[in-house]
Amino acid sequence: MAIDVVSVALGARSYDVRIGAGLIERAGEEVAPFLHRKKVAVVTDDTVGPLHLQCLLDSFAQQGIAATSLTLPAGEGTKSWQYLAQATEWLLEQKIERRDLVVAFGGGVIGDLIGFASAIMRRGVRFVQIPTSLLAQVDSSVGGKTGINTAQGKNLVGSFHQPSLVLADTSVLESLTQRDFLAGYGEVVKYGLLGDSTFFEWLEENGTELYADREKRQKAVLRSVQMKAEIVERDETEEGDRALLNLGHTFCHALEKATGYSDRLLHGEGVAIGCALAFELSQRLGLCSQEVPSRVRAHLRAMGTKVDLADIPGELPSAEALVALMGQDKKVVDGKLRFILARGIGAAFVTDQVPPETVKTLLSEALGRRG
């Protein structure tokens, strides 16, 4: 299959997202034109490293590029002050300069963490994203959002720092577990739900085949990246339209905090649950018909992903406590919590006019379904 290219047009910060099979094997060739000297530093995690790091290092060696690597623990807990300090100090020890390239090789956690380290080191070092999860390929690797989690909440410390290049090797997705693939699907379906009803209809017909069908998988990644690029080009630093990309995330981030950023709830699973809750909230506020949230839930159930609070194992806080956690979300403006709601599939919008009592009632009932 051919390599698809999506250009993210941001003036001097523009870059390409290259999508297709075999890009890790040819990463050296892809990265070489960006190098002022033949040196890169790669950061990965202990899930991706054993599977794919040697292939990446070999591709650099074939181009005469000297590469050093650091492997961090996998998991959301790595997006922390501790590992930010470790990664940044290691990069400085490698004598990485502003014109050199740092390579973030992993899922969204590594991409966000190493993007942030690149942003703050020497006041900004260039970096390349090589995302290895479906979630990272369709969402977090594109758009320049970087950051870490803190005790107060998700992604509350970070910066906008655009990569120089994104290489989304769709063949690497075949090494994902079914759960990790489905977690990433939460971000794929989000694009159809927020702004492209035709894409959502295509996913209803083809979604269950994405795990096994490389061509359809690449099409889903391509459409997702195209939509993200269009939104980022309109609103790079989330002053307006880019907030649409947070469909489902207001609920998701509170649930991730409530579950301790653990494997009880993966980010993409939280997004899927959050999207279902956002559409249910939209229906309760009279914005869309009752059939719409039912259709969203039916598709998510057909895919086999998490859909409701009842699908999260272990204890959860009360509805009041979850609403309080939402109050720490970075989407709060002037003390008001912003939600992404919808007038239908593909028709999302941003609002801060949501009665907290309605949200609390919705969550109380969802908690009640946990039995």
N, C-alpha and C positions, 0 to 999 in steps of 0.2 A: 504493500500500500504506500501511497505517496505521503510525503510530509505536508501537513497543513500549516499555514503560517497566519497568525493573527497579529497585526501591528497595533500596539498601544501608543496612540499619538498624543504625546505630552511635550511637544516642543523639544527642548534640549534633553529632556529626560525620557524620550521615546525609546521603545525597545520592541523586539519581536518575541512572541510566544510560538515556539515550534512544537508541533504535536504530531506524534507518529511512533511507530515501532522501531526499536533499534537505536534510539538516540543516545543511550548510555554508552553503547559500544563506539559511537562516533563523537562522543563529547569532546575529546581532544581536538578534533578537526573543527568542531563547532565553536569552541572557545578560543582557539588559537588567534583568530583575527582581533580579538579584544585585548590581547596581552601586549604590554610594553616590554616585559621580560618574561621568559618562559618559566613562570613560577606561579603556583596556586596553592591555597590551603583549603582542604576539604573538611567539613564537619558533618558527621552522620550520627546515627544512633545504633544501639546494639541489637536492634531487629533488622534494620536495613543493611548494616555493615557486613555481617557474615554472608548475606545473600548476594550483594551487588557491588560492594566497595572495590573488590579486586578488579572487576570488569572496568569500572570507572578509572582506577589508577592505571590499568594497562592502556586504556585509550589515551591518557595523557602521556604515558611513556612513549607510545608510538609516535607522538608528535614532538618528542624531545622536551616535554614540559615537566619540570620537577614538581612533584606533588607530595605534601605532607598531609597527614590526616589525624583527626581527633574523633573518638567515638564516645558519645554520651549515653546515659540511660534513656530508654524509650519511655514515652508516656507524658501526659499533660503536666505532671509534677516537675518536669525538666524546664518548663517555661517559668523560671524563678530567678530571683536575685543570685542565688548560689551558682547556678549554671551559667547565667549571664556573665558573672565575674570570671568563672573558670574559662569559658570560651574566649572572652575578650583578652584575658591575660595570656592564654595559649597563643592566640593570633599575634599578639605583640611579641611573644617569644620567638615566633616564626619570622619576625622582622617583616611582616606584611606592611607594605606602604600604600599610600592612597591610590596609586595607579595600578596596583596589583589587583588580583581577583580572589575573593573568598567564594567558596562553593558551598551552598546549603544543600545537602544531599539527604533528603528524607521527607517525612510528611509535614503537616502544618506546624507541628511543634518546633521542629528543627528550622523550618523556613522562617517562622516568626522570631525565634530566638536569635538565629545567626544573622538575619536581616537587621535586627536591632543592634546586635554587637557591631555589625559593619557600619551602621549609621552613627554610632557614638565613638567608634575607634578612630583616632586621628581626625575627628570631626567629619568623618564620612569616607568610607572605603567602598569601592565598587564590589558588587557581588552578583553571583549567578544562582538562580533557583533551578535545581533539578528535583522536582517533586516526585515522590514515589508512591503516594497514596492517591486514590480517586479524589478525596476531599481537597488535597493540596493542588492537584492538577486543575480542577475546575474552579477553585476559589482562592485559597489563601496565598498561592504563589504569584498571583496576578494582582497588581494594584498598589503595591508598595506599603501595605499596612504591616508594621512589625511591632513586637512588644512581648511583654511577659505578664503573668498573673501575679497578684499580690494577695495578702490576707484579706483585703477589702473587696476584691472582685477580679473579674476576668479582663485581661487586656487593658488595665487601667494605667499602665506605664508603657510607653512606646513612642514611635515616631513614624512619619511617612518617609520611606526611603525606597525609591524604585530600583528594581534590579536592572542589570545591563542586558540580561537575556534570561529567558525561561525555556528549559528543555523538558517537555512533558512526554516521556517515553511510555506509550500506552501498553507496550508489552509487559512492562514491569508490574502492571496491575494484576497480571495472572498469578503472581505470587502472594497476593493478599488473601487473608482468610475471608470467608463469606461474610462474617460480621463486619470486618473493616471495610469491605467493599460496599456493603449496605449502608454503613455509617456515612461513607462518602456520597452515596446516592441521595442522602438527605439534602445535600447542597445542590446536587443536579436538579432534583425536582423543584427546588426553591426557585430556580430561574423561570421555569414554566409557570409556576404559580404567581410570580411577581409581575411578569411582563410579556409572556408569550404563550397564549392558550393553545396555539398550534403545536408548539413543542411539547406542552403537557399532554396533548392528545397522542402525539407520537410516542411519548413515554408510556402512556397507558397501553398502547399496542405492543411496544417493543422492550419495555423496561426489564422484564424478567429474562430477556435474552442477552443483556449487556455483559453479564459476567462471563459468558462463553463465546460471544460473537465479537471478534476483534474489530470488525468494520463498524458495527453499530455502536460499539463502545467509543471508538474514535469520533464518530458523529456526535455522540452525546457530549464528549469532552469539548469538541470544537464549538458546538452551539453555546455551551455554557461559558466558555472563554470569550466568545464573540460578545455575548450579552454583558459580561463583566467589563470587558474593554470599553464598550460603548458608554456604560455608566461612569466608569472611572474617567474617561475622557471629558465627560460633561462636568464632573465634580470630583476632582482628585482628592480633596481633603475633607470630604463628607460635610459640606456646608448645606447640601440640599438633597438632590436625587440619589446620591450614593447611599444614603440611609436606607433606601429600598432593599439593598443587599442584606440588611439585617432582619428581613422577614423571618419570624420564628425565633430570633436570637434574644429578644427581651426575656421570653420565658426560658429559653435554653440556658442563658448565662446564670440565671437564678438557680436552675436545677443543677447545673454543673457545680456551682458553689455549695449547694445543699448536699451534694454527693461527694464533696471533697476532691473534685477533679480526678476521680478514680475511674477504674474500668467498670464501675457500676453503670456509668453512663458515658459513652463516647460522645465527642462534640457533635458529630453528624447525626447521632441518634437523638440528641437533645434538639437539634434543628428540626428534625422530622416531627417530633412531638410538639415543638413550638409552633411549627407551621399549622398543624392540626388545631392547636388551641387558638391561634390567631384567626383562623377562618371561623372557628366556632364563636369566638368573641365578635367577629364581624357580623355574623348572623344574628347574634343576640342584640346587637346595636342597630339592627334593621338595615344593614348595608348590603346584604346579599340574601338569597333565598336559602331555605333549609337544605335544599338538595346539594348546594355547593360544598359545605364542610363534610357532608356525607360522602360525596364523590372523592374528596381529598383523602379521607380516612380509608375508603374502600381501596384506593390505589396503593396507599402505603401498606395496608394489610396484605394486599396481593403480592407486594414486593417482599414481604416478610420482615420489614423493619419495625422498630418500636414506634408506637402511635400514641400511647396514652401514658399517664402517670402510673397506671397499674402495671405497665411493662418494665418499670424500674424496680429492681430488687432492693430489699432493705427498707429501713424507715425513711420517711420524708418529713420535713417540718410542716407546721400548720399553714393554711392559706395565708394567714396574716404574716407569718414569718417569711413566706415566699415573696409576698408583695413588698415586704421590707427589703429583701435582698435585691429586688428589682430597682429599688431606689438608689442603689449604688452603681447602677449600670451607667456606662459612659455615654449613653444616649440621653441622659437626663439633661435638660436645658432649662435654666432659670427655675430649677426645682421641680419642673414638670417632666414626667416620664413620657417619652415618645414611643408609640406603638406603630408598627407597620400593619395596617389592616387592608381589607380588599372588598371591592364592590362585585367581585366575581373572579374566576380563574383568569390570571393574566392582567388583572386590574388592581394592583396594589397602590397604596398611597401612605404617606406619613402623617400622623396626627398626634397632638398632645391632648386632645379632647376626649379622654376615656375616663369615665367615672371609676375611681378605685374600688368602689363597692361591687361594681359589675365584674371586675377582674377577680375580686375576692370570692364572689359567689361561684364564678366559673371554676376556680381552683378548688374550692370546697367540694363542689360536686365531682370534680375529677379525682380528688383524693378519696371521696366516698366510694368511687368505683373500684378502689383497690381492695375493698372487702375487709 
